[in-house]
Amino acid sequence: MNMIVIYSTLSAITAIIATLFFMRKVSYAKILNDVNNSNAKIKVLESEIDQLLNNRHKKLKAQEEDFLSDLKRRKKELESNFESDTKELKRKYNNLQKDLDRKLKERQKEANLMQEAKVQILRQKEEQDRILEQCKLERENLIDALSNYTALTREEGKKLLLNHLEEDLAKQKASMIRRYEAEAKAEAKGKANYIIAQATTRFAGEFASERLINMVNLPNDEIKGRIIGKEGRNIRSFETLTGVNIIIDDTPNAIILSSFNLYRRAIATKTLEMLVEDGRIQPGKIEEIYEKVKNQFEEQILSEGDSIVADLGLGFMHDELKKLVGRLRYRASFGQNALGHSLEVSRIAGVIASELGGDYTLARRAGLLHDIGKALTDELGGSHVDLGVEVCERYNEHPVVINAIKAHHGHEESLSVECSAVCTADVLSAARPGARHEVLENYINRVQDLEKIAMEKFGVRQAYAVYAGRELRVIVRADLLNDYETSVLAREIANDIKAKLQYPGEIKVNVIRELRAVQMA
């Protein structure tokens, strides 16, 4: 039994030992295989490392060669630049040295010349002193000789010479005064022409001549019957309400409105256009639309006046004055629109005042308001000058503006540059070709009548109607009339014109009495 156990134990031990030996052998073979694989990999890695090292070495060598080549190239460039800069500096240095030497020579030469000039001046001064002393001696000798010859003392001779000198100077002074007066007049005329040319060329008017009729286009001729109405009550109501005449003739699809009052005619035209557009034409509707249009026009003229004041840059202005400015669009004188005329005067006066050193804005303000009274003449009557002065004083306008209103028709002397500019601009705007027009025959007759009235008076030598008949210039004989009689003659001519002629606006009577004294020398 024990043998069996021992035998079993030995067998088990033998099996364990064999198993361990087998496992060890297998493990050793595996390890040996891994070692061989690792060695192979190491050899491959070593080969790759050697290849990389070789490539890196070649690359570094190529970079080194490129670096050395670039270094040599840059060295050559620097050496070349250094040589060129050195040559340029040497050239500049040589030029500066030459300039310095030249300037030193010039300075030395100038110093020598100055020294020579100084010596020459001293010699001349000595010579002058010697000549002066000699002149003094000769003068004393001459004075003594003259005193002995003329029996005059020195003081008497001096007084006589001074009297002769004073007479000569007086003659020279009169001659110079006449020459300077002629030059001043010529220069003033040239300057005035230049300023007027500047003012007129820098402005272009926009207003055409006004007519006395407006035409309203109709969609068809049937509307004419509706405008006339039953027994003419519509047209009668329209004419009574608006104060405008309606002319219905054979003109197809059109009706003519006629009135000398532009404002009433404009309101009537707009009213009729709205009635035609509405289609309901009857007295009640006519009155309703007329009132509506009238209110619209009141707002429109205020808006237009405000826009004009803003465009001209005039600053604050009372609303009532702005309304009157807007109403000037519907006033005309000799076919010239009053607003267009005022704008022309405003702009031209501004240019003239600025050229003469005056207030540009104030001149434009005075130019715009100089005819403001024309907006009131239809309602109030009277002279537009008086009405303009009254309304501007009421709203505290500048004294220059009021002076311009009075002066542009000769009611007052011009007291400032701005006022004179307005008067000049007013004449330019009114008298330029095409600004105002009349029937030619009426114009010629009126001018001839003006001159005839003046020529009938005693002492009148010549008479001219100028500025489209707005001024009558009368030249009288100074030997027949004195200054007082000249003033009386101007009043008589003005009264005769008022009594015998009919004319729009005002006519200035300018009587000229001139006395000339001429002597030959």
TITI-11296 format. One record per residue (C-alpha): residue in three letters; x, y, z. Coordinates in Angstrom, 3 decimals. Layout:
N
<ALA, <X, Y, Z>>
...
// end
This chain:
521
<MET, <0.000, 0.000, 0.000>>
<ASN, <2.791, 2.314, 0.841>>
<MET, <4.523, 1.401, -2.368>>
<ILE, <1.537, 2.338, -4.353>>
<VAL, <1.356, 5.673, -2.602>>
<ILE, <5.034, 6.289, -3.155>>
<TYR, <4.812, 5.235, -6.713>>
<SER, <1.842, 7.528, -7.277>>
<THR, <3.638, 10.352, -5.603>>
<LEU, <6.747, 9.835, -7.703>>
<SER, <4.651, 9.634, -10.835>>
<ALA, <2.945, 12.863, -9.928>>
<ILE, <6.234, 14.548, -9.172>>
<THR, <7.705, 13.256, -12.408>>
<ALA, <4.720, 14.545, -14.341>>
<ILE, <5.004, 17.932, -12.652>>
<ILE, <8.718, 18.092, -13.381>>
<ALA, <8.149, 17.101, -17.000>>
<THR, <5.417, 19.652, -17.307>>
<LEU, <7.619, 22.361, -15.806>>
<PHE, <10.468, 21.432, -18.106>>
<PHE, <8.223, 21.492, -21.134>>
<MET, <6.765, 24.817, -20.159>>
<ARG, <10.218, 26.237, -19.542>>
<LYS, <11.368, 25.036, -22.935>>
<VAL, <8.344, 26.522, -24.651>>
<SER, <8.775, 29.806, -22.758>>
<TYR, <12.464, 29.950, -23.626>>
<ALA, <11.701, 29.369, -27.308>>
<LYS, <9.116, 32.165, -27.232>>
<ILE, <11.488, 34.510, -25.474>>
<LEU, <14.219, 33.639, -27.938>>
<ASN, <11.823, 34.347, -30.801>>
<ASP, <10.857, 37.703, -29.267>>
<VAL, <14.505, 38.568, -28.825>>
<ASN, <15.181, 37.765, -32.459>>
<ASN, <12.199, 39.861, -33.536>>
<SER, <13.378, 42.737, -31.349>>
<ASN, <16.861, 42.515, -32.811>>
<ALA, <15.426, 42.620, -36.307>>
<LYS, <13.331, 45.653, -35.437>>
<ILE, <16.342, 47.299, -33.831>>
<LYS, <18.328, 46.711, -37.003>>
<VAL, <15.507, 48.200, -39.084>>
<LEU, <15.303, 51.212, -36.756>>
<GLU, <19.060, 51.610, -36.837>>
<SER, <18.915, 51.535, -40.630>>
<GLU, <16.142, 54.165, -40.672>>
<ILE, <18.034, 56.282, -38.142>>
<ASP, <21.159, 56.063, -40.271>>
<GLN, <19.123, 57.060, -43.328>>
<LEU, <17.552, 59.996, -41.474>>
<LEU, <20.932, 61.091, -40.180>>
<ASN, <22.364, 60.928, -43.678>>
<ASN, <19.452, 62.924, -45.088>>
<ARG, <19.698, 65.467, -42.282>>
<HIS, <23.422, 65.762, -42.832>>
<LYS, <22.930, 66.315, -46.566>>
<LYS, <20.190, 68.895, -45.892>>
<LEU, <22.321, 70.738, -43.352>>
<LYS, <25.231, 70.691, -45.733>>
<ALA, <23.047, 72.112, -48.522>>
<GLN, <21.710, 74.819, -46.170>>
<GLU, <25.242, 75.595, -45.080>>
<GLU, <26.291, 75.985, -48.698>>
<ASP, <23.256, 78.211, -49.425>>
<PHE, <23.950, 80.295, -46.326>>
<LEU, <27.585, 80.727, -47.278>>
<SER, <26.589, 81.642, -50.835>>
<ASP, <24.022, 84.183, -49.611>>
<LEU, <26.532, 85.529, -47.106>>
<LYS, <29.096, 86.018, -49.864>>
<ARG, <26.472, 87.722, -52.078>>
<ARG, <25.361, 90.090, -49.329>>
<LYS, <28.993, 90.795, -48.485>>
<LYS, <29.611, 91.776, -52.102>>
<GLU, <26.460, 93.963, -52.113>>
<LEU, <27.464, 95.690, -48.880>>
<GLU, <30.967, 96.248, -50.175>>
<SER, <29.549, 97.634, -53.435>>
<ASN, <27.067, 99.915, -51.586>>
<PHE, <29.793, 101.045, -49.240>>
<GLU, <32.030, 101.930, -52.145>>
<SER, <29.235, 103.839, -53.953>>
<ASP, <28.202, 105.653, -50.751>>
<THR, <31.803, 106.504, -50.071>>
<LYS, <32.183, 107.910, -53.584>>
<GLU, <28.931, 109.926, -53.219>>
<LEU, <30.031, 111.316, -49.876>>
<LYS, <33.399, 112.235, -51.310>>
<ARG, <31.677, 113.954, -54.253>>
<LYS, <29.342, 115.897, -51.947>>
<TYR, <32.236, 116.809, -49.704>>
<ASN, <34.204, 118.076, -52.674>>
<ASN, <31.185, 120.085, -53.896>>
<LEU, <30.625, 121.573, -50.454>>
<GLN, <34.285, 122.430, -50.201>>
<LYS, <34.150, 124.119, -53.603>>
<ASP, <30.967, 126.052, -52.649>>
<LEU, <32.546, 127.087, -49.377>>
<ASP, <35.683, 128.282, -51.126>>
<ARG, <33.607, 130.161, -53.704>>
<LYS, <31.450, 131.819, -51.031>>
<LEU, <34.517, 132.757, -49.021>>
<LYS, <35.994, 134.370, -52.107>>
<GLU, <32.714, 136.209, -52.753>>
<ARG, <32.530, 137.404, -49.155>>
<GLN, <36.105, 138.567, -49.330>>
<LYS, <35.380, 140.332, -52.589>>
<GLU, <32.265, 141.979, -51.104>>
<ALA, <34.229, 143.025, -48.047>>
<ASN, <36.854, 144.598, -50.288>>
<LEU, <34.168, 146.360, -52.318>>
<MET, <32.479, 147.629, -49.158>>
<GLN, <35.767, 148.916, -47.870>>
<GLU, <36.415, 150.667, -51.158>>
<ALA, <32.862, 152.074, -51.139>>
<LYS, <33.316, 153.289, -47.586>>
<VAL, <36.505, 155.048, -48.539>>
<GLN, <34.775, 156.509, -51.593>>
<ILE, <31.857, 157.737, -49.479>>
<LEU, <34.209, 159.397, -47.026>>
<ARG, <35.982, 161.113, -49.897>>
<GLN, <32.644, 162.223, -51.386>>
<LYS, <31.514, 163.536, -48.002>>
<GLU, <34.694, 165.538, -47.641>>
<GLU, <34.187, 166.868, -51.164>>
<GLN, <30.554, 167.763, -50.414>>
<ASP, <31.536, 169.551, -47.224>>
<ARG, <34.119, 171.510, -49.171>>
<ILE, <31.573, 172.375, -51.892>>
<LEU, <28.996, 173.405, -49.272>>
<GLU, <31.455, 175.724, -47.622>>
<GLN, <32.310, 177.182, -50.983>>
<CYS, <28.576, 177.600, -51.819>>
<LYS, <27.983, 179.346, -48.526>>
<LEU, <30.754, 181.778, -49.235>>
<GLU, <29.502, 182.408, -52.772>>
<ARG, <25.926, 182.794, -51.465>>
<GLU, <27.053, 185.379, -48.927>>
<ASN, <28.939, 187.205, -51.634>>
<LEU, <25.904, 187.113, -53.982>>
<ILE, <23.577, 188.356, -51.247>>
<ASP, <25.904, 191.214, -50.464>>
<ALA, <26.199, 192.037, -54.166>>
<LEU, <22.401, 191.929, -54.656>>
<SER, <21.841, 194.082, -51.602>>
<ASN, <24.248, 196.656, -52.943>>
<TYR, <22.769, 196.493, -56.463>>
<THR, <18.993, 196.493, -55.613>>
<ALA, <19.111, 198.564, -52.485>>
<LEU, <17.100, 195.801, -50.702>>
<THR, <17.946, 194.284, -47.382>>
<ARG, <18.269, 190.549, -46.919>>
<GLU, <14.856, 190.292, -45.239>>
<GLU, <13.177, 192.271, -48.001>>
<GLY, <14.731, 190.082, -50.684>>
<LYS, <13.690, 186.938, -48.830>>
<LYS, <10.134, 188.219, -48.571>>
<LEU, <10.047, 189.036, -52.290>>
<LEU, <11.279, 185.548, -53.205>>
<LEU, <8.723, 183.930, -50.915>>
<ASN, <5.915, 185.881, -52.563>>
<HIS, <6.994, 184.729, -56.026>>
<LEU, <7.319, 181.154, -54.747>>
<GLU, <3.849, 181.280, -53.192>>
<GLU, <2.318, 182.406, -56.505>>
<ASP, <4.066, 179.601, -58.405>>
<LEU, <2.939, 177.021, -55.836>>
<ALA, <-0.672, 178.238, -56.059>>
<LYS, <-0.624, 177.772, -59.832>>
<GLN, <0.897, 174.311, -59.498>>
<LYS, <-1.672, 173.393, -56.823>>
<ALA, <-4.594, 174.416, -59.052>>
<SER, <-3.135, 172.430, -61.951>>
<MET, <-2.638, 169.355, -59.761>>
<ILE, <-6.160, 169.649, -58.347>>
<ARG, <-7.663, 169.720, -61.850>>
<ARG, <-5.538, 166.759, -62.917>>
<TYR, <-6.413, 164.705, -59.824>>
<GLU, <-10.094, 165.563, -60.203>>
<ALA, <-10.054, 164.297, -63.795>>
<GLU, <-8.215, 161.133, -62.737>>
<ALA, <-10.622, 160.568, -59.829>>
<LYS, <-13.653, 160.977, -62.090>>
<ALA, <-12.233, 158.563, -64.658>>
<GLU, <-11.326, 156.043, -61.959>>
<ALA, <-14.714, 156.408, -60.246>>
<LYS, <-16.534, 155.884, -63.539>>
<GLY, <-14.485, 152.780, -64.310>>
<LYS, <-15.051, 151.397, -60.810>>
<ALA, <-18.779, 152.118, -61.022>>
<ASN, <-19.027, 150.392, -64.410>>
<TYR, <-17.127, 147.402, -63.016>>
<ILE, <-19.403, 147.117, -59.972>>
<ILE, <-22.551, 147.417, -62.094>>
<ALA, <-21.214, 144.812, -64.520>>
<GLN, <-20.414, 142.487, -61.621>>
<ALA, <-23.880, 142.940, -60.148>>
<THR, <-25.789, 142.431, -63.398>>
<THR, <-23.772, 139.463, -64.667>>
<ARG, <-24.140, 137.575, -61.379>>
<PHE, <-27.954, 137.635, -61.521>>
<ALA, <-30.385, 136.009, -63.947>>
<GLY, <-34.070, 136.936, -63.663>>
<GLU, <-36.805, 134.324, -63.604>>
<PHE, <-39.971, 136.390, -64.118>>
<ALA, <-41.598, 137.017, -67.478>>
<SER, <-43.684, 140.073, -68.288>>
<GLU, <-47.171, 140.000, -66.803>>
<ARG, <-50.333, 139.946, -68.914>>
<LEU, <-53.821, 141.232, -68.164>>
<ILE, <-55.619, 137.949, -68.879>>
<ASN, <-55.555, 134.336, -67.729>>
<MET, <-56.877, 131.400, -69.732>>
<VAL, <-58.661, 128.425, -68.133>>
<ASN, <-58.781, 125.214, -70.139>>
<LEU, <-62.086, 123.302, -70.155>>
<PRO, <-62.657, 119.591, -70.793>>
<ASN, <-65.380, 120.455, -73.331>>
<ASP, <-67.499, 123.379, -74.521>>
<GLU, <-70.578, 122.176, -72.608>>
<ILE, <-68.993, 123.527, -69.418>>
<LYS, <-69.331, 127.070, -70.804>>
<GLY, <-73.116, 126.862, -70.580>>
<ARG, <-72.955, 125.616, -67.004>>
<ILE, <-70.569, 128.445, -66.104>>
<ILE, <-73.004, 131.005, -67.549>>
<GLY, <-75.915, 129.360, -65.727>>
<LYS, <-79.616, 129.931, -66.038>>
<GLU, <-80.240, 133.520, -67.134>>
<GLY, <-76.535, 134.177, -66.501>>
<ARG, <-76.784, 133.984, -62.730>>
<ASN, <-73.639, 131.833, -62.302>>
<ILE, <-71.362, 134.102, -64.313>>
<ARG, <-72.931, 137.194, -62.730>>
<SER, <-72.380, 135.753, -59.244>>
<PHE, <-68.779, 134.805, -60.111>>
<GLU, <-67.910, 138.236, -61.503>>
<THR, <-69.536, 140.058, -58.588>>
<LEU, <-67.758, 137.907, -56.022>>
<THR, <-64.267, 137.896, -57.570>>
<GLY, <-64.215, 141.285, -59.316>>
<VAL, <-62.903, 139.630, -62.487>>
<ASN, <-64.480, 139.668, -65.944>>
<ILE, <-65.158, 136.359, -67.716>>
<ILE, <-64.767, 136.461, -71.500>>
<ILE, <-66.469, 133.605, -73.332>>
<ASP, <-65.807, 133.567, -77.069>>
<ASP, <-65.438, 131.017, -79.850>>
<THR, <-62.120, 129.702, -78.537>>
<PRO, <-62.656, 125.943, -78.162>>
<ASN, <-62.350, 124.448, -74.678>>
<ALA, <-61.132, 127.693, -73.088>>
<ILE, <-62.403, 130.689, -71.103>>
<ILE, <-60.528, 133.966, -70.582>>
<LEU, <-60.420, 135.839, -67.249>>
<SER, <-59.551, 139.540, -67.482>>
<SER, <-58.555, 141.949, -64.706>>
<PHE, <-55.792, 144.477, -64.057>>
<ASN, <-55.494, 143.127, -60.481>>
<LEU, <-53.201, 140.083, -60.600>>
<TYR, <-54.164, 138.902, -57.124>>
<ARG, <-57.893, 138.892, -57.789>>
<ARG, <-57.319, 137.318, -61.196>>
<ALA, <-55.186, 134.526, -59.701>>
<ILE, <-57.842, 133.737, -57.068>>
<ALA, <-60.581, 133.782, -59.719>>
<THR, <-58.555, 131.475, -61.997>>
<LYS, <-58.003, 128.928, -59.228>>
<THR, <-61.672, 129.162, -58.179>>
<LEU, <-62.904, 128.538, -61.719>>
<GLU, <-60.510, 125.605, -62.171>>
<MET, <-61.803, 123.993, -58.963>>
<LEU, <-65.424, 124.609, -60.001>>
<VAL, <-64.805, 122.960, -63.372>>
<GLU, <-63.115, 120.024, -61.662>>
<ASP, <-65.950, 119.683, -59.125>>
<GLY, <-68.694, 120.023, -61.739>>
<ARG, <-71.257, 121.602, -59.382>>
<ILE, <-71.424, 125.194, -60.603>>
<GLN, <-73.998, 127.285, -58.751>>
<PRO, <-73.918, 130.535, -56.746>>
<GLY, <-73.655, 128.811, -53.361>>
<LYS, <-70.833, 126.525, -54.507>>
<ILE, <-69.049, 129.447, -56.183>>
<GLU, <-69.037, 131.397, -52.923>>
<GLU, <-67.888, 128.355, -50.925>>
<ILE, <-64.958, 127.543, -53.220>>
<TYR, <-64.028, 131.227, -53.540>>
<GLU, <-63.682, 131.583, -49.761>>
<LYS, <-61.677, 128.367, -49.614>>
<VAL, <-59.310, 129.496, -52.374>>
<LYS, <-58.969, 132.944, -50.813>>
<ASN, <-57.871, 131.410, -47.494>>
<GLN, <-55.455, 129.132, -49.330>>
<PHE, <-53.907, 132.132, -51.085>>
<GLU, <-53.474, 133.965, -47.777>>
<GLU, <-51.578, 130.965, -46.410>>
<GLN, <-49.661, 130.600, -49.664>>
<ILE, <-48.427, 134.197, -49.756>>
<LEU, <-47.207, 133.923, -46.140>>
<SER, <-45.401, 130.677, -46.962>>
<GLU, <-43.883, 132.182, -50.099>>
<GLY, <-42.781, 135.310, -48.245>>
<ASP, <-41.200, 133.159, -45.542>>
<SER, <-39.345, 131.096, -48.169>>
<ILE, <-38.058, 134.225, -49.929>>
<VAL, <-36.788, 135.745, -46.676>>
<ALA, <-35.075, 132.454, -45.797>>
<ASP, <-33.527, 132.065, -49.263>>
<LEU, <-32.095, 135.590, -49.123>>
<GLY, <-30.762, 134.987, -45.602>>
<LEU, <-32.411, 138.089, -44.103>>
<GLY, <-33.020, 136.716, -40.620>>
<PHE, <-36.140, 137.650, -38.649>>
<MET, <-38.960, 139.540, -40.365>>
<HIS, <-42.496, 140.171, -39.115>>
<ASP, <-45.173, 137.849, -40.553>>
<GLU, <-47.208, 140.783, -41.884>>
<LEU, <-44.220, 141.977, -43.885>>
<LYS, <-43.707, 138.432, -45.186>>
<LYS, <-47.343, 138.397, -46.337>>
<LEU, <-46.822, 141.665, -48.181>>
<VAL, <-43.674, 140.253, -49.809>>
<GLY, <-45.700, 137.254, -50.980>>
<ARG, <-48.436, 139.539, -52.336>>
<LEU, <-45.906, 141.373, -54.493>>
<ARG, <-46.060, 138.373, -56.843>>
<TYR, <-49.545, 139.589, -57.800>>
<ARG, <-48.539, 143.192, -58.512>>
<ALA, <-46.959, 144.518, -61.702>>
<SER, <-45.666, 147.838, -62.988>>
<PHE, <-45.384, 148.381, -66.733>>
<GLY, <-45.647, 144.622, -67.172>>
<GLN, <-42.771, 143.914, -64.748>>
<ASN, <-43.700, 141.638, -61.854>>
<ALA, <-43.222, 143.507, -58.561>>
<LEU, <-41.826, 140.484, -56.712>>
<GLY, <-39.437, 139.701, -59.551>>
<HIS, <-38.340, 143.341, -59.572>>
<SER, <-37.828, 143.339, -55.779>>
<LEU, <-35.774, 140.130, -55.930>>
<GLU, <-33.635, 141.585, -58.721>>
<VAL, <-33.062, 144.767, -56.727>>
<SER, <-32.287, 142.750, -53.584>>
<ARG, <-29.652, 140.584, -55.213>>
<ILE, <-28.058, 143.348, -57.302>>
<ALA, <-27.988, 145.736, -54.313>>
<GLY, <-26.285, 143.064, -52.204>>
<VAL, <-23.527, 142.650, -54.783>>
<ILE, <-23.035, 146.413, -55.193>>
<ALA, <-22.957, 147.007, -51.420>>
<SER, <-20.434, 144.216, -50.858>>
<GLU, <-18.188, 145.621, -53.614>>
<LEU, <-18.329, 149.043, -51.910>>
<GLY, <-17.637, 147.655, -48.431>>
<GLY, <-21.235, 147.958, -47.188>>
<ASP, <-23.492, 145.505, -45.347>>
<TYR, <-24.430, 142.779, -47.842>>
<THR, <-27.421, 141.409, -45.876>>
<LEU, <-28.850, 144.837, -44.992>>
<ALA, <-28.651, 145.933, -48.641>>
<ARG, <-30.553, 142.802, -49.710>>
<ARG, <-33.188, 143.434, -47.034>>
<ALA, <-33.657, 147.046, -48.141>>
<GLY, <-33.808, 145.940, -51.787>>
<LEU, <-36.531, 143.394, -51.056>>
<LEU, <-38.664, 145.881, -49.086>>
<HIS, <-38.084, 149.044, -51.141>>
<ASP, <-41.381, 148.577, -53.081>>
<ILE, <-43.326, 146.852, -50.280>>
<GLY, <-45.954, 149.625, -50.410>>
<LYS, <-47.090, 148.403, -53.850>>
<ALA, <-48.734, 145.432, -52.117>>
<LEU, <-51.081, 147.910, -50.348>>
<THR, <-51.911, 150.439, -53.067>>
<ASP, <-54.961, 148.523, -54.348>>
<GLU, <-56.619, 148.404, -50.915>>
<LEU, <-55.487, 151.703, -49.358>>
<GLY, <-54.581, 153.939, -52.300>>
<GLY, <-51.929, 156.623, -52.247>>
<SER, <-48.211, 156.580, -52.939>>
<HIS, <-46.496, 153.245, -52.485>>
<VAL, <-43.541, 155.115, -50.961>>
<ASP, <-45.641, 156.566, -48.133>>
<LEU, <-47.408, 153.242, -47.564>>
<GLY, <-44.086, 151.364, -47.508>>
<VAL, <-42.558, 153.788, -45.010>>
<GLU, <-45.624, 153.564, -42.770>>
<VAL, <-45.742, 149.750, -42.668>>
<CYS, <-41.973, 149.380, -42.149>>
<GLU, <-41.961, 151.913, -39.310>>
<ARG, <-44.908, 150.066, -37.755>>
<TYR, <-42.886, 146.827, -37.636>>
<ASN, <-39.613, 148.500, -36.541>>
<GLU, <-37.575, 147.928, -39.676>>
<HIS, <-33.975, 149.183, -39.878>>
<PRO, <-33.546, 152.925, -40.626>>
<VAL, <-31.538, 152.044, -43.750>>
<VAL, <-34.570, 150.147, -45.106>>
<ILE, <-36.844, 153.146, -44.510>>
<ASN, <-34.273, 155.489, -46.056>>
<ALA, <-34.089, 153.231, -49.144>>
<ILE, <-37.894, 153.295, -49.531>>
<LYS, <-37.884, 157.092, -49.471>>
<ALA, <-34.698, 157.622, -51.491>>
<HIS, <-35.369, 155.335, -54.454>>
<HIS, <-37.979, 157.848, -55.708>>
<GLY, <-36.077, 160.946, -54.577>>
<HIS, <-38.204, 161.705, -51.487>>
<GLU, <-35.068, 161.768, -49.349>>
<GLU, <-31.313, 161.840, -49.829>>
<SER, <-29.451, 158.542, -49.632>>
<LEU, <-27.676, 158.334, -46.269>>
<SER, <-25.684, 155.091, -46.596>>
<VAL, <-23.847, 152.832, -49.016>>
<GLU, <-26.628, 150.248, -48.760>>
<CYS, <-29.305, 152.802, -49.644>>
<SER, <-27.319, 154.040, -52.654>>
<ALA, <-26.865, 150.430, -53.774>>
<VAL, <-30.646, 149.896, -53.613>>
<CYS, <-31.336, 153.053, -55.655>>
<THR, <-28.816, 151.982, -58.300>>
<ALA, <-30.182, 148.431, -58.418>>
<ASP, <-33.752, 149.774, -58.741>>
<VAL, <-32.787, 151.810, -61.814>>
<LEU, <-30.898, 148.848, -63.332>>
<SER, <-33.813, 146.468, -62.827>>
<ALA, <-36.457, 148.867, -64.133>>
<ALA, <-34.556, 150.327, -67.074>>
<ARG, <-32.910, 147.189, -68.493>>
<PRO, <-34.202, 146.164, -71.954>>
<GLY, <-37.276, 143.961, -71.770>>
<ALA, <-38.018, 144.569, -68.092>>
<ARG, <-40.931, 146.926, -68.687>>
<HIS, <-42.933, 147.716, -71.796>>
<GLU, <-45.851, 149.795, -72.984>>
<VAL, <-47.571, 150.212, -76.276>>
<LEU, <-44.947, 151.963, -78.391>>
<GLU, <-47.212, 154.772, -79.568>>
<ASN, <-48.424, 155.573, -76.039>>
<TYR, <-44.880, 155.569, -74.766>>
<ILE, <-43.619, 157.927, -77.476>>
<ASN, <-46.562, 160.295, -77.004>>
<ARG, <-46.101, 160.400, -73.245>>
<VAL, <-42.376, 161.134, -73.524>>
<GLN, <-43.000, 163.859, -76.109>>
<ASP, <-45.678, 165.435, -73.914>>
<LEU, <-43.306, 165.471, -70.939>>
<GLU, <-40.580, 167.231, -72.893>>
<LYS, <-43.098, 169.640, -74.464>>
<ILE, <-44.422, 170.757, -71.057>>
<ALA, <-40.885, 171.542, -69.904>>
<MET, <-39.815, 173.329, -73.096>>
<GLU, <-42.790, 175.730, -72.861>>
<LYS, <-41.388, 177.255, -69.658>>
<PHE, <-39.322, 180.453, -69.639>>
<GLY, <-35.570, 179.980, -69.346>>
<VAL, <-35.519, 176.294, -70.329>>
<ARG, <-32.703, 175.410, -72.705>>
<GLN, <-33.176, 171.627, -73.070>>
<ALA, <-35.426, 168.890, -71.666>>
<TYR, <-34.948, 165.108, -71.747>>
<ALA, <-37.266, 162.328, -70.601>>
<VAL, <-35.121, 159.420, -69.327>>
<TYR, <-35.578, 156.041, -67.606>>
<ALA, <-38.614, 155.111, -69.710>>
<GLY, <-40.309, 158.420, -68.866>>
<ARG, <-39.895, 158.057, -65.107>>
<GLU, <-37.595, 161.084, -64.855>>
<LEU, <-37.630, 164.457, -66.632>>
<ARG, <-34.331, 166.303, -66.745>>
<VAL, <-34.640, 170.030, -67.493>>
<ILE, <-31.583, 172.196, -68.180>>
<VAL, <-32.137, 175.943, -67.689>>
<ARG, <-30.109, 179.026, -68.624>>
<ALA, <-28.157, 180.274, -65.616>>
<ASP, <-28.215, 183.865, -66.921>>
<LEU, <-32.036, 183.973, -66.952>>
<LEU, <-32.953, 182.078, -63.752>>
<ASN, <-31.466, 182.088, -60.274>>
<ASP, <-31.477, 179.211, -57.740>>
<TYR, <-34.790, 180.251, -56.167>>
<GLU, <-36.532, 180.550, -59.549>>
<THR, <-35.143, 177.119, -60.490>>
<SER, <-36.908, 175.491, -57.508>>
<VAL, <-40.146, 177.304, -58.421>>
<LEU, <-39.819, 176.094, -62.028>>
<ALA, <-39.479, 172.454, -60.890>>
<ARG, <-42.716, 172.760, -58.881>>
<GLU, <-44.553, 174.391, -61.820>>
<ILE, <-43.494, 171.647, -64.239>>
<ALA, <-44.539, 168.925, -61.758>>
<ASN, <-47.960, 170.569, -61.294>>
<ASP, <-48.475, 170.857, -65.074>>
<ILE, <-47.607, 167.164, -65.532>>
<LYS, <-50.128, 166.192, -62.859>>
<ALA, <-52.808, 168.359, -64.465>>
<LYS, <-52.243, 167.497, -68.137>>
<LEU, <-50.972, 163.894, -68.238>>
<GLN, <-52.122, 160.508, -67.010>>
<TYR, <-49.329, 158.140, -66.004>>
<PRO, <-48.695, 155.213, -63.622>>
<GLY, <-46.424, 155.663, -60.624>>
<GLU, <-44.393, 158.830, -60.184>>
<ILE, <-42.283, 161.055, -62.440>>
<LYS, <-39.214, 162.776, -61.013>>
<VAL, <-38.647, 166.341, -62.284>>
<ASN, <-34.954, 167.225, -62.093>>
<VAL, <-34.141, 170.869, -62.990>>
<ILE, <-30.441, 171.574, -63.522>>
<ARG, <-28.902, 175.059, -63.416>>
<GLU, <-25.200, 175.153, -64.219>>
<LEU, <-22.904, 178.172, -64.343>>
<ARG, <-19.466, 177.777, -65.907>>
<ALA, <-16.662, 180.353, -65.797>>
<VAL, <-13.925, 179.728, -68.371>>
<GLN, <-10.699, 181.704, -68.761>>
<MET, <-7.700, 181.020, -70.948>>
<ALA, <-4.156, 181.272, -69.580>>
// end
